[in-house]
Amino acid sequence: MTRTLTRLALLLAIAGCGGGGGNESPPDLLPPPPDLAIPPYPSGPYGIKEGDTLYDVTAKGYHLSRMQTDSSKLMLEDVKVSEAHFNPACKCLVVSISAEWCPPCNAEQTPMIEALNADPSLCAFEVLLENIDKKKTQQADLDRWTQKYQHNFPVVLPQLAATLHLPPASALPTNLTVHPDNMKIEKIFTGFNAKEEITAKALCNLK
């Protein structure tokens, strides 16, 4: 009896030393967890001139156009300029300032949409500054604009106009080309020329 108890105690002692789970790594040998920290937005100086770092602002709008015609069913979203910075596919960002009443602004919508469909390295962000009556854009105006063109890029309301120091309506459309890596404004274009090619290569001098 004593010999049997001694053997049982020995077996339990061996099992307690890790004899049952040989495939498990000790805690100190486990790989470290991945770094989930989001890299910071590029530093300034911030501004709206060529060479400035574009402000990282959040605006109310739509990431993509909505199909519904009843605006009461639509919920405005928070859209951040910095989304292009954190999108690895984006190599050239076009920030477009438009108005519903502006003929050249309307003329450039379809070519811009087609360019984004054809070139995944091009991305865009549009601020609809004024409606058809040359008044500050409201949600109903934004709904009408995005349903008309079915944008494949974010379109937002102009509540950030004061923050960005956007150009006056007389200078529309105004397009800023921005390098997503450092969010610096490379070029500023005023007006729309249908003969000019809207591609990432043409706008941002990509090779």
C-alpha atoms as a printed R data frame, in Angstrom:
    type eleno elety resid chain resno       x      y       z
1   ATOM     1    CA   MET     A     1   0.000  0.000   0.000
2   ATOM     2    CA   THR     A     2   2.780  2.398   0.923
3   ATOM     3    CA   ARG     A     3   4.637  1.555  -2.316
4   ATOM     4    CA   THR     A     4   1.485  2.231  -4.382
5   ATOM     5    CA   LEU     A     5   0.979  5.662  -2.761
6   ATOM     6    CA   THR     A     6   4.628  6.530  -3.389
7   ATOM     7    CA   ARG     A     7   4.310  5.699  -7.121
8   ATOM     8    CA   LEU     A     8   1.104  7.756  -7.386
9   ATOM     9    CA   ALA     A     9   2.753 10.759  -5.747
10  ATOM    10    CA   LEU     A    10   5.696 10.492  -8.158
11  ATOM    11    CA   LEU     A    11   3.384 10.410 -11.214
12  ATOM    12    CA   LEU     A    12   1.482 13.480  -9.976
13  ATOM    13    CA   ALA     A    13   4.735 15.342  -9.397
14  ATOM    14    CA   ILE     A    14   5.875 14.591 -12.978
15  ATOM    15    CA   ALA     A    15   2.527 15.714 -14.405
16  ATOM    16    CA   GLY     A    16   2.696 18.940 -12.397
17  ATOM    17    CA   CYS     A    17   6.051 19.804 -13.958
18  ATOM    18    CA   GLY     A    18   4.505 20.109 -17.427
19  ATOM    19    CA   GLY     A    19   4.493 16.546 -18.590
20  ATOM    20    CA   GLY     A    20   0.974 16.818 -20.078
21  ATOM    21    CA   GLY     A    21   1.207 19.903 -22.391
22  ATOM    22    CA   GLY     A    22   4.453 19.570 -24.285
23  ATOM    23    CA   ASN     A    23   3.381 21.735 -27.287
24  ATOM    24    CA   GLU     A    24   2.665 24.936 -25.339
25  ATOM    25    CA   SER     A    25   5.354 27.622 -25.299
26  ATOM    26    CA   PRO     A    26   6.336 29.197 -22.013
27  ATOM    27    CA   PRO     A    27   4.828 32.679 -21.623
28  ATOM    28    CA   ASP     A    28   8.200 34.394 -22.024
29  ATOM    29    CA   LEU     A    29   8.739 32.728 -25.434
30  ATOM    30    CA   LEU     A    30   5.412 33.748 -26.988
31  ATOM    31    CA   PRO     A    31   5.663 36.278 -29.871
32  ATOM    32    CA   PRO     A    32   4.895 39.882 -28.885
33  ATOM    33    CA   PRO     A    33   1.462 41.251 -29.860
34  ATOM    34    CA   PRO     A    34   1.352 43.270 -33.105
35  ATOM    35    CA   ASP     A    35   1.724 47.022 -32.878
36  ATOM    36    CA   LEU     A    36  -1.809 48.324 -33.373
37  ATOM    37    CA   ALA     A    37  -0.927 51.994 -32.905
38  ATOM    38    CA   ILE     A    38  -2.115 54.276 -35.718
39  ATOM    39    CA   PRO     A    39   0.700 56.436 -37.125
40  ATOM    40    CA   PRO     A    40   0.239 60.144 -36.484
41  ATOM    41    CA   TYR     A    41  -0.995 62.607 -39.085
42  ATOM    42    CA   PRO     A    42   1.893 64.557 -40.682
43  ATOM    43    CA   SER     A    43   3.022 67.680 -38.869
44  ATOM    44    CA   GLY     A    44   2.577 71.250 -40.128
45  ATOM    45    CA   PRO     A    45   2.869 74.035 -40.925
46  ATOM    46    CA   TYR     A    46  -0.769 73.641 -41.967
47  ATOM    47    CA   GLY     A    47  -2.456 75.787 -44.556
48  ATOM    48    CA   ILE     A    48  -4.170 75.943 -47.908
49  ATOM    49    CA   LYS     A    49  -1.255 77.139 -50.059
50  ATOM    50    CA   GLU     A    50   1.110 75.112 -52.211
51  ATOM    51    CA   GLY     A    51   3.722 73.487 -49.976
52  ATOM    52    CA   ASP     A    52   1.514 73.550 -46.861
53  ATOM    53    CA   THR     A    53   0.360 70.433 -45.049
54  ATOM    54    CA   LEU     A    54  -3.391 70.145 -45.517
55  ATOM    55    CA   TYR     A    55  -5.411 70.506 -42.338
56  ATOM    56    CA   ASP     A    56  -6.731 67.234 -40.925
57  ATOM    57    CA   VAL     A    57 -10.395 68.145 -40.599
58  ATOM    58    CA   THR     A    58 -13.589 66.163 -40.128
59  ATOM    59    CA   ALA     A    59 -16.722 67.158 -42.058
60  ATOM    60    CA   LYS     A    60 -20.284 65.917 -42.314
61  ATOM    61    CA   GLY     A    61 -21.131 64.248 -45.594
62  ATOM    62    CA   TYR     A    62 -21.180 60.934 -47.429
63  ATOM    63    CA   HIS     A    63 -18.329 58.555 -48.150
64  ATOM    64    CA   LEU     A    64 -20.237 57.363 -51.219
65  ATOM    65    CA   SER     A    65 -23.402 58.556 -52.917
66  ATOM    66    CA   ARG     A    66 -26.733 57.287 -51.675
67  ATOM    67    CA   MET     A    67 -29.442 55.881 -53.908
68  ATOM    68    CA   GLN     A    68 -32.417 56.905 -51.753
69  ATOM    69    CA   THR     A    69 -34.420 59.953 -52.785
70  ATOM    70    CA   ASP     A    70 -35.890 60.629 -49.327
71  ATOM    71    CA   SER     A    71 -33.237 62.636 -47.505
72  ATOM    72    CA   SER     A    72 -34.971 62.038 -44.168
73  ATOM    73    CA   LYS     A    73 -33.742 58.444 -44.368
74  ATOM    74    CA   LEU     A    74 -30.127 59.429 -44.907
75  ATOM    75    CA   MET     A    75 -27.644 59.862 -42.083
76  ATOM    76    CA   LEU     A    76 -24.703 62.187 -42.534
77  ATOM    77    CA   GLU     A    77 -21.356 60.603 -41.742
78  ATOM    78    CA   ASP     A    78 -18.120 61.944 -40.294
79  ATOM    79    CA   VAL     A    79 -15.615 62.094 -43.148
80  ATOM    80    CA   LYS     A    80 -11.954 62.853 -42.422
81  ATOM    81    CA   VAL     A    81  -9.453 64.309 -44.874
82  ATOM    82    CA   SER     A    82  -6.816 62.051 -43.307
83  ATOM    83    CA   GLU     A    83  -8.543 58.910 -44.628
84  ATOM    84    CA   ALA     A    84  -6.515 59.334 -47.832
85  ATOM    85    CA   HIS     A    85  -3.291 59.450 -45.781
86  ATOM    86    CA   PHE     A    86  -4.080 56.074 -44.206
87  ATOM    87    CA   ASN     A    87  -5.171 54.480 -47.498
88  ATOM    88    CA   PRO     A    88  -2.137 52.611 -48.931
89  ATOM    89    CA   ALA     A    89  -3.711 52.450 -52.404
90  ATOM    90    CA   CYS     A    90  -3.993 56.234 -52.697
91  ATOM    91    CA   LYS     A    91  -0.983 57.856 -54.377
92  ATOM    92    CA   CYS     A    92  -2.613 61.162 -55.338
93  ATOM    93    CA   LEU     A    93  -5.422 62.991 -53.530
94  ATOM    94    CA   VAL     A    94  -7.555 65.610 -55.257
95  ATOM    95    CA   VAL     A    95  -9.418 67.955 -52.907
96  ATOM    96    CA   SER     A    96 -12.133 69.600 -54.978
97  ATOM    97    CA   ILE     A    97 -14.141 72.673 -53.960
98  ATOM    98    CA   SER     A    98 -17.326 72.918 -56.018
99  ATOM    99    CA   ALA     A    99 -20.783 74.492 -56.124
100 ATOM   100    CA   GLU     A   100 -24.045 73.211 -57.525
101 ATOM   101    CA   TRP     A   101 -24.712 76.388 -59.527
102 ATOM   102    CA   CYS     A   102 -21.241 76.350 -61.137
103 ATOM   103    CA   PRO     A   103 -21.217 74.977 -64.749
104 ATOM   104    CA   PRO     A   104 -17.499 74.006 -64.754
105 ATOM   105    CA   CYS     A   105 -17.990 72.242 -61.403
106 ATOM   106    CA   ASN     A   106 -20.754 70.180 -62.940
107 ATOM   107    CA   ALA     A   107 -18.661 69.523 -66.030
108 ATOM   108    CA   GLU     A   108 -15.781 68.002 -64.088
109 ATOM   109    CA   GLN     A   109 -17.843 65.563 -61.999
110 ATOM   110    CA   THR     A   110 -18.210 62.778 -64.553
111 ATOM   111    CA   PRO     A   111 -14.547 62.886 -65.745
112 ATOM   112    CA   MET     A   112 -13.407 62.781 -62.103
113 ATOM   113    CA   ILE     A   113 -15.627 59.800 -61.310
114 ATOM   114    CA   GLU     A   114 -14.444 57.973 -64.440
115 ATOM   115    CA   ALA     A   115 -10.803 58.707 -63.578
116 ATOM   116    CA   LEU     A   116 -11.198 57.196 -60.114
117 ATOM   117    CA   ASN     A   117 -12.844 54.106 -61.579
118 ATOM   118    CA   ALA     A   118  -9.944 53.677 -64.018
119 ATOM   119    CA   ASP     A   119  -7.071 54.530 -61.670
120 ATOM   120    CA   PRO     A   120  -7.039 53.073 -58.119
121 ATOM   121    CA   SER     A   121  -4.054 55.245 -57.190
122 ATOM   122    CA   LEU     A   122  -6.222 58.372 -57.520
123 ATOM   123    CA   CYS     A   123  -8.577 59.391 -54.705
124 ATOM   124    CA   ALA     A   124 -10.724 62.460 -54.141
125 ATOM   125    CA   PHE     A   125 -12.503 64.508 -51.494
126 ATOM   126    CA   GLU     A   126 -15.064 67.130 -52.486
127 ATOM   127    CA   VAL     A   127 -16.521 70.087 -50.588
128 ATOM   128    CA   LEU     A   128 -19.834 71.305 -52.034
129 ATOM   129    CA   LEU     A   129 -19.643 74.972 -51.087
130 ATOM   130    CA   GLU     A   130 -22.964 76.367 -52.362
131 ATOM   131    CA   ASN     A   131 -26.275 75.123 -53.739
132 ATOM   132    CA   ILE     A   132 -28.108 76.049 -56.932
133 ATOM   133    CA   ASP     A   133 -29.259 79.336 -55.347
134 ATOM   134    CA   LYS     A   134 -25.700 80.295 -54.316
135 ATOM   135    CA   LYS     A   135 -26.495 79.692 -50.662
136 ATOM   136    CA   LYS     A   136 -24.561 77.566 -48.189
137 ATOM   137    CA   THR     A   137 -25.103 73.878 -48.922
138 ATOM   138    CA   GLN     A   138 -27.510 71.949 -46.706
139 ATOM   139    CA   GLN     A   139 -28.070 68.194 -46.499
140 ATOM   140    CA   ALA     A   140 -30.917 68.238 -49.041
141 ATOM   141    CA   ASP     A   141 -28.572 69.949 -51.544
142 ATOM   142    CA   LEU     A   142 -25.870 67.371 -50.859
143 ATOM   143    CA   ASP     A   143 -28.384 64.564 -51.386
144 ATOM   144    CA   ARG     A   144 -29.453 66.020 -54.731
145 ATOM   145    CA   TRP     A   145 -25.843 66.530 -55.885
146 ATOM   146    CA   THR     A   146 -24.604 63.052 -54.958
147 ATOM   147    CA   GLN     A   147 -27.696 61.312 -56.332
148 ATOM   148    CA   LYS     A   148 -27.262 63.174 -59.607
149 ATOM   149    CA   TYR     A   149 -23.668 62.049 -60.181
150 ATOM   150    CA   GLN     A   150 -23.316 58.908 -58.011
151 ATOM   151    CA   HIS     A   151 -19.872 59.856 -56.729
152 ATOM   152    CA   ASN     A   152 -17.365 57.151 -55.861
153 ATOM   153    CA   PHE     A   153 -15.530 59.441 -53.417
154 ATOM   154    CA   PRO     A   154 -16.502 61.448 -50.311
155 ATOM   155    CA   VAL     A   155 -18.565 64.620 -50.723
156 ATOM   156    CA   VAL     A   156 -19.102 66.843 -47.685
157 ATOM   157    CA   LEU     A   157 -20.880 69.957 -46.455
158 ATOM   158    CA   PRO     A   158 -18.985 73.272 -46.229
159 ATOM   159    CA   GLN     A   159 -18.966 73.706 -42.447
160 ATOM   160    CA   LEU     A   160 -15.174 73.317 -42.571
161 ATOM   161    CA   ALA     A   161 -14.815 76.212 -45.026
162 ATOM   162    CA   ALA     A   162 -13.669 78.652 -42.345
163 ATOM   163    CA   THR     A   163 -11.119 76.155 -41.011
164 ATOM   164    CA   LEU     A   164  -9.669 75.451 -44.426
165 ATOM   165    CA   HIS     A   165  -9.855 79.101 -45.576
166 ATOM   166    CA   LEU     A   166 -11.424 77.891 -48.813
167 ATOM   167    CA   PRO     A   167 -11.380 80.094 -51.915
168 ATOM   168    CA   PRO     A   168 -14.326 82.358 -52.720
169 ATOM   169    CA   ALA     A   169 -17.136 80.994 -54.856
170 ATOM   170    CA   SER     A   170 -15.947 83.170 -57.754
171 ATOM   171    CA   ALA     A   171 -12.826 80.965 -58.028
172 ATOM   172    CA   LEU     A   172 -14.693 77.685 -58.448
173 ATOM   173    CA   PRO     A   173 -13.983 74.991 -59.126
174 ATOM   174    CA   THR     A   174 -10.711 74.885 -57.216
175 ATOM   175    CA   ASN     A   175  -8.786 71.603 -57.065
176 ATOM   176    CA   LEU     A   176  -5.840 70.885 -54.812
177 ATOM   177    CA   THR     A   177  -3.554 67.947 -55.530
178 ATOM   178    CA   VAL     A   178  -2.120 66.513 -52.323
179 ATOM   179    CA   HIS     A   179   0.542 63.856 -51.763
180 ATOM   180    CA   PRO     A   180  -1.029 61.359 -49.325
181 ATOM   181    CA   ASP     A   181   2.287 60.351 -47.738
182 ATOM   182    CA   ASN     A   182   2.965 63.787 -46.241
183 ATOM   183    CA   MET     A   183  -0.400 65.481 -47.024
184 ATOM   184    CA   LYS     A   184   1.410 68.425 -48.597
185 ATOM   185    CA   ILE     A   185  -0.410 70.481 -51.224
186 ATOM   186    CA   GLU     A   186   1.527 70.147 -54.474
187 ATOM   187    CA   LYS     A   187  -0.567 72.155 -56.931
188 ATOM   188    CA   ILE     A   188  -3.691 74.319 -56.953
189 ATOM   189    CA   PHE     A   189  -5.843 74.464 -60.075
190 ATOM   190    CA   THR     A   190  -8.664 76.940 -60.675
191 ATOM   191    CA   GLY     A   191 -11.338 76.231 -63.257
192 ATOM   192    CA   PHE     A   192 -11.892 73.122 -65.331
193 ATOM   193    CA   ASN     A   193 -10.437 72.348 -68.727
194 ATOM   194    CA   ALA     A   194 -12.134 69.363 -70.329
195 ATOM   195    CA   LYS     A   195  -9.042 68.751 -72.485
196 ATOM   196    CA   GLU     A   196  -6.802 68.211 -69.449
197 ATOM   197    CA   GLU     A   197  -6.466 64.600 -68.394
198 ATOM   198    CA   ILE     A   198  -7.683 63.794 -64.889
199 ATOM   199    CA   THR     A   199  -5.369 60.998 -63.738
200 ATOM   200    CA   ALA     A   200  -3.027 60.529 -60.822
201 ATOM   201    CA   LYS     A   201  -0.076 60.694 -63.215
202 ATOM   202    CA   ALA     A   202  -1.220 63.927 -64.835
203 ATOM   203    CA   LEU     A   203  -2.218 65.664 -61.603
204 ATOM   204    CA   CYS     A   204   0.512 64.563 -59.211
205 ATOM   205    CA   ASN     A   205   3.427 63.922 -61.578
206 ATOM   206    CA   LEU     A   206   3.488 60.225 -60.771
207 ATOM   207    CA   LYS     A   207   5.829 58.110 -62.872
